[in-house]
């Protein structure tokens, strides 16, 4: 895969891990948080990784990864939309947790998280890297295909999805086509595949077993695992 220009918006556990790994693979990465780039001292000395303002990280990038809490997405999308090139591939890693994000009417009314993000940006979006905890993303990628963790990728078919598949593969995970973005609710928090580290075959089976009849239960599980997600993030941060 050729070297890409990648903007990562969000320097938390998922965004930060992706930025470091992608830079290590030879991509040219800019990373931003909600503060001045000078605050991103944890990335000092990482080759091919440059702290940046969010708008600058997105401007002209081949790939833009949005990895921020859902309650920050609307304001961020308004800032990013004018900076994106027509052929930029946008990846959304976000998950909606009402206890963290507050209530967002569109999401409560059934719009899948990343469909909502795509609407705010006014362009196609790919859902990926949302259903793996940071410690697995950081440590468990492998080029031994027999032992790989599968990662779901939802979004429109075509060159953009091929690019996302290529990045997943480079990072040492097995890309699994999760269908169009409208089906991305099958990989959201509380669903059978969420943060399970399944191989590709088990992941496909779990996605197929995720039905609309179970949505209310998936949401109840989502709300129960909010504290677990915070605890998992704390463990990952210490590793």
N, C-alpha and C positions, 0 to 999 in steps of 0.2 A: 504494500500500500504506500502510495506516495506521501510525502510530508504535507500535512495540512496546517492551515492557520486556524486555531481553535480558541474561542473565547469562552471562559467558564465564569458564569455569574453566580456567585455564592461560594464562599471559602470554608464552608462547614465540613463535616466529616465525609460526605459523599462528593461534593464539589472539589474539596481540597485533595482527596485521594485520587479522583479522576485527573485533576490537573497535573499532579506529580507523576502519575503513571504515564499519562499521554506525552508529557514532556520527555520522560525517559525513553519513550518509543521513537523519539525523533521529531515529534510534531512541535510546532511553534505555538506556544500557549500563552495567553494573557488571562490573568485571574483577577476578579474584582469582588469586593464585598460592599457593604452599604456605607463604608467609611473611606477616608483618604487612603490611597494605595500604600502610603508609608506605614500603615498599621499592619500590613501583611508580612511581618518580620519572620514568620515561620517558614516562608518560602525563600528566604535569602540564600543565595548560593546554589539554588536549583537551576541547572542549565536549561536553557530554552523556555524558562518559565518567568514571565514578567508581570509583577503587580501593576494594576491598571484601574482606571475608572470604568464603571460598567459600560457606558456608552462607547468608550474607546476599545474595550475588549470585544464588543460586538461589531464594530465598524469594519467592514471589509472581510470579516472572518468567513472561512469555508464552513465551519461548524460552530454553532453557539449552543452551549449547555446551560440551561436554566435550572439552578439547584438552590431554591430559596423556599421558605415557608409560604404556604398559599396566601396568607394575609398580606404578603408583600408583592404578590404577582401583578395585580392590576396596575399599581404605580410603576413597577419595573417595565411592564410591557409597553406602557405609553412612552417610556424613555427609550426602549430598545427598537421599537417598530421602525422609526425613520432611519435607523443606522444599519439595518440588515440589507444585504444585497438580495437580489431577486432569487438567486440560486443557493442562498445559505441554507444549510440543514440545521434545523432547530430541534434540540433534544430536551424534553422536560423530564426531570427526575423527581418531581414533587409529589407529595401525598397530602391529602386533606385530613387533618385531625381537628374537629370542632373545638375540643377542649384547649387546644393550643392556638388555633387560628381565628377563633370566633366563628359565628355562623355566616356562611356565604350562601345566599338564597339559591343561586343557580345550582350549586353542588348539592345542597339539601334536596332540591327538586329533581335530582337524578342525572344531571349533566355530568359525564365522566370528567375527572379532574383536567386531563390534558385536552379534551375537546373544548373546555372552557378557556384554557390558555391559548389554544389555536384561535378561538374567536376573538380574544383580546388582541392578539398580534395581527389578525387578519391574514393568516398564512398557514400552510401545513406545519404540523408538529409531529414529532416521534416521541412515544413514551418508552423510556428505557432507564435502567439503573435505579428504578424506584423500589424494587422488591428484593433488594439484597442489603444486608446490614453492612456498615462500613468496614468492620473487621474482616468479613469475607471478601469484600471487594479489594481490600488492601493486601490480604495474604493468600487468598485461595485461587487466584488465577493460575492456570497451568497450560502448557502446550502439549501435554499428554491428553489427547482427545478422549481416551477411554475413561478418564477420571474427571472430566470437566463438569462444572456447574452450568446449567442452562440459564440463560437470561432472556426474558420475554421482550420483544420489540414490537410495538403496535404503531401503525401509521400507514400512509399510502404506499402502495407498491411503486417501485421504480428506482432510479439512481439514488435518491435520498435514503431509502431504506437500505440499499446496498452499502452505502457509506456507513450507516449505523452498524450494520452487520459486520462490516470490516473492522470497525473500532472495537466492537465486542470481542471479535475473534483475536485481534491483536492483544487485547488485555488478558487473554487466556481463559475466556468463557465461551460457551457454545450458544450462538444466537438462535433463538426460537421465534419463528414468525407467529405473532399473536394476532394477526389479522389487521383490519383497518382501525383507525384511531377510535371509532365508535365502540369497538370491543375492548378498549383498554381498561374498562372497569373490572375486567376479569383478573387484573394483576394489581388492583388497589388493596389497601390495608384491609385485613379481615378475611380475605379470600383464601381458598385452600393452598394456593401457591406462594402466598406472601411470606418472604423471608424464610423459605424452607430449604434452600440450597439443593434443590432437586437436580438430577441430571436431566438431559434434554427430553428423554422419553417420558420420565415421570412428570416433568413440567408440562409437556403437551397434554398428558392425561389429566392433570389437575386443572389446566385451563378449560379443557373440554367439559369437565365435571362441574364447572362454575356456571350456575344457571340463574336466570332472572328470578326464579322462585325463591332463591336463597338470599336475595339482596338485603332484606331486613336483618337477617342473621349476620351477614357479613358486616353490616354497619354496627351492629351490637358488638361484634368481636373487635372491630376497629376502635370503638370507644373504650373497650376494656383494655386494649393493648397500648394505649397511649403512654401509660407509665412505664410499661415494659420497653417501649421504643426509646424513651428517655434513658432508662437504665442501660440498654444495649449501647446507646451512643456514648454514655459515660465509660463503659468498659472499653469500647473501641478507642476512645481518646487516650486511654492509659496504655495501650498496646504499642 
